[in-house]
Amino acid sequence: MAAIYFGYRATFGWFTVQDVSDDTKLATWFRERRAAVIQAPKTLGLALAGASAALALLLAAVAVRTHRPE
């Protein structure tokens, strides 16, 4: 779930309507988008870590389930 969350956030941010009706609001919106672009690689790294952890836990669960002591 964390991988989906961080991957989506890094890719799209949050879908919201922004008021850019004047130059100040437009400049603020642009600054925030620029910061999000700079932050995106770190957020994608969190998504990759979450996906890797989920895969490792899945493989561990399969290994425990299929392991039959004799």
TABELTA-V794587 format. One record per backbone hydrogen bond with DSSP energy under -0.5 kcal/mol. NH is the residue of the N-H (numbers start at 1). CO is the residue of the C=O. If there is no record, write none. Layout:
nh=NH co=CO
nh=NH co=CO
This chain:
nh=5 co=1
nh=6 co=2
nh=7 co=3
nh=8 co=4
nh=9 co=5
nh=10 co=6
nh=11 co=7
nh=12 co=8
nh=13 co=8
nh=13 co=9
nh=16 co=14
nh=18 co=16
nh=20 co=18
nh=26 co=22
nh=27 co=23
nh=28 co=24
nh=29 co=25
nh=30 co=26
nh=31 co=27
nh=32 co=28
nh=33 co=29
nh=34 co=30
nh=35 co=31
nh=36 co=32
nh=37 co=33
nh=38 co=34
nh=39 co=35
nh=40 co=36
nh=42 co=39
nh=43 co=39
nh=44 co=40
nh=45 co=41
nh=46 co=42
nh=47 co=43
nh=48 co=44
nh=49 co=45
nh=50 co=46
nh=51 co=47
nh=52 co=48
nh=53 co=49
nh=54 co=50
nh=55 co=51
nh=56 co=52
nh=57 co=53
nh=58 co=54
nh=59 co=55
nh=60 co=56
nh=61 co=57
nh=62 co=58
nh=63 co=59
nh=64 co=60
nh=65 co=61
nh=66 co=62
nh=67 co=63
nh=69 co=67
